[in-house]
Amino acid sequence: QVISNNLPPILITYILGVYLGGLYYIAYRVLITPVSIFSVSISQYIGSSFHNGQQDLNIWNNKNNYLLQMMLFVFSVPFILISNYIEPIFPIVFGPDWNDTSALIQCFTSWIFLRLIYDSFTITLSLKQKSKIKMYMDIFIFVFTLTNILTLWKMGFNGIDFLKYFSYVHTIGFLIIFCALNYFSNFEFTKNSLLAII
């Protein structure tokens, strides 16, 4: 997980240069910081409710499934607003030099939105003694991230286009891993997957 989080800015800076590496890092941090706060809090809640209600794991699992669906609805609102309004507002607040950053934040919203849900609920795998599956999913994210960056580089993408396509492909990767999380956590796989796609 640590490598997957820190590898992209290092490789992107190496491939595209300091300016675009900095743009990527700032755009990513603007979205990921609040996401990290929420995901840690939700994970702690899920963990504490597991230890408090071990006597009926089916009820616990159903509550988590309902919580996940609620998060898909509730958190979609701010992410949709960010996606639609960040590009004109961000340069007004921070100045015209931030136009590129606001465009990247807009592109990153779907990917970071899925990551928020995924990071919040991966704890369910560990609590269900499926840590090995979680490890495989972490490996998938690492390999997918590395492959995404190297493929775009080999295809000759550069500049802002590189970062935009990186975020679009990464969204697909997190959609796949989100669906896998639902399957292995015994959530409503079809319904939750459709909600995430929508």
GICORUR-V835203 format. One record per residue. N is the residue number from 1. RES is the residue in three letters. SS is DSSP state (hx for helix, st for strand, lp for the rest). PSI is psi as a letter, one per 20 degrees, with the letter a starting at -180 (999 if undefined). BURIAL is 1 if it has 16 or more other ideal C-beta (glycine too) atoms within 10 Angstrom, else 0. Layout:
# GICORUR-V835203
n->{N	N}
res->{RES	RES}
ss->{SS	SS}
psi->{PSI	PSI}
burial->{BURIAL	BURIAL}
This chain:
# GICORUR-V835203
n->{1	2	3	4	5	6	7	8	9	10	11	12	13	14	15	16	17	18	19	20	21	22	23	24	25	26	27	28	29	30	31	32	33	34	35	36	37	38	39	40	41	42	43	44	45	46	47	48	49	50	51	52	53	54	55	56	57	58	59	60	61	62	63	64	65	66	67	68	69	70	71	72	73	74	75	76	77	78	79	80	81	82	83	84	85	86	87	88	89	90	91	92	93	94	95	96	97	98	99	100	101	102	103	104	105	106	107	108	109	110	111	112	113	114	115	116	117	118	119	120	121	122	123	124	125	126	127	128	129	130	131	132	133	134	135	136	137	138	139	140	141	142	143	144	145	146	147	148	149	150	151	152	153	154	155	156	157	158	159	160	161	162	163	164	165	166	167	168	169	170	171	172	173	174	175	176	177	178	179	180	181	182	183	184	185	186	187	188	189	190	191	192	193	194	195	196	197	198}
res->{GLN	VAL	ILE	SER	ASN	ASN	LEU	PRO	PRO	ILE	LEU	ILE	THR	TYR	ILE	LEU	GLY	VAL	TYR	LEU	GLY	GLY	LEU	TYR	TYR	ILE	ALA	TYR	ARG	VAL	LEU	ILE	THR	PRO	VAL	SER	ILE	PHE	SER	VAL	SER	ILE	SER	GLN	TYR	ILE	GLY	SER	SER	PHE	HIS	ASN	GLY	GLN	GLN	ASP	LEU	ASN	ILE	TRP	ASN	ASN	LYS	ASN	ASN	TYR	LEU	LEU	GLN	MET	MET	LEU	PHE	VAL	PHE	SER	VAL	PRO	PHE	ILE	LEU	ILE	SER	ASN	TYR	ILE	GLU	PRO	ILE	PHE	PRO	ILE	VAL	PHE	GLY	PRO	ASP	TRP	ASN	ASP	THR	SER	ALA	LEU	ILE	GLN	CYS	PHE	THR	SER	TRP	ILE	PHE	LEU	ARG	LEU	ILE	TYR	ASP	SER	PHE	THR	ILE	THR	LEU	SER	LEU	LYS	GLN	LYS	SER	LYS	ILE	LYS	MET	TYR	MET	ASP	ILE	PHE	ILE	PHE	VAL	PHE	THR	LEU	THR	ASN	ILE	LEU	THR	LEU	TRP	LYS	MET	GLY	PHE	ASN	GLY	ILE	ASP	PHE	LEU	LYS	TYR	PHE	SER	TYR	VAL	HIS	THR	ILE	GLY	PHE	LEU	ILE	ILE	PHE	CYS	ALA	LEU	ASN	TYR	PHE	SER	ASN	PHE	GLU	PHE	THR	LYS	ASN	SER	LEU	LEU	ALA	ILE	ILE}
ss->{lp	hx	hx	hx	hx	hx	hx	hx	hx	hx	hx	hx	hx	hx	hx	hx	lp	hx	hx	hx	hx	hx	hx	hx	hx	hx	hx	hx	hx	hx	hx	hx	hx	hx	hx	hx	hx	hx	hx	hx	hx	hx	hx	hx	hx	hx	hx	hx	hx	hx	hx	hx	lp	lp	lp	lp	hx	hx	hx	hx	hx	hx	hx	hx	hx	hx	hx	hx	hx	hx	hx	hx	hx	hx	hx	hx	hx	hx	hx	hx	hx	hx	hx	hx	hx	hx	hx	hx	hx	hx	hx	hx	hx	hx	lp	hx	hx	hx	hx	hx	hx	hx	hx	hx	hx	hx	hx	hx	hx	hx	hx	hx	hx	hx	hx	hx	hx	hx	hx	hx	hx	lp	hx	hx	hx	hx	hx	lp	lp	lp	hx	hx	hx	hx	hx	hx	hx	hx	hx	hx	hx	hx	hx	hx	hx	hx	hx	hx	hx	hx	hx	hx	hx	hx	lp	lp	lp	lp	hx	hx	hx	hx	hx	hx	hx	hx	hx	hx	hx	hx	hx	hx	hx	hx	hx	hx	hx	hx	hx	hx	hx	hx	hx	hx	lp	lp	lp	lp	hx	hx	hx	hx	hx	hx	hx	hx	hx	lp}
psi->{g	g	g	h	h	i	g	g	h	g	g	g	g	g	g	i	r	g	g	h	g	g	g	g	g	g	g	g	h	h	h	h	g	h	g	h	g	g	h	g	g	g	g	h	g	g	g	h	h	g	h	i	k	i	h	n	h	g	g	g	g	h	g	h	g	g	g	g	h	g	h	h	g	g	i	h	g	h	h	g	g	g	h	h	i	h	g	h	g	g	h	g	g	i	r	i	i	j	g	h	g	h	h	g	g	g	h	i	g	g	g	h	g	h	h	g	g	g	h	h	i	h	h	h	g	g	h	j	l	k	h	h	g	h	g	h	h	g	g	g	g	g	g	g	g	g	g	g	g	h	g	h	g	h	i	j	q	r	b	h	h	g	h	g	h	g	h	g	h	h	g	g	g	h	g	g	h	g	g	h	g	h	g	i	j	k	a	n	g	g	g	h	g	g	g	g	g	999}
burial->{0	0	0	1	0	0	0	1	1	0	1	1	1	0	1	1	0	0	0	1	1	0	1	1	1	0	1	1	0	1	1	1	0	0	1	0	0	0	1	0	0	1	1	0	0	1	0	0	0	1	0	0	0	0	0	0	0	0	0	1	1	0	0	1	1	0	1	1	1	0	1	1	0	0	1	1	0	0	1	0	0	1	1	0	0	1	1	0	0	1	1	0	0	0	0	0	0	1	0	1	1	1	1	1	1	1	1	1	1	1	1	1	1	1	1	1	1	1	1	1	1	1	1	1	1	0	1	1	0	1	0	0	1	1	0	0	1	1	0	0	1	1	0	1	1	0	0	1	1	0	0	1	1	0	0	0	1	0	0	1	0	1	1	1	1	1	1	0	1	1	1	0	1	1	1	1	1	1	1	1	1	1	0	1	1	1	1	0	1	0	0	1	1	0	1	1	0	0}
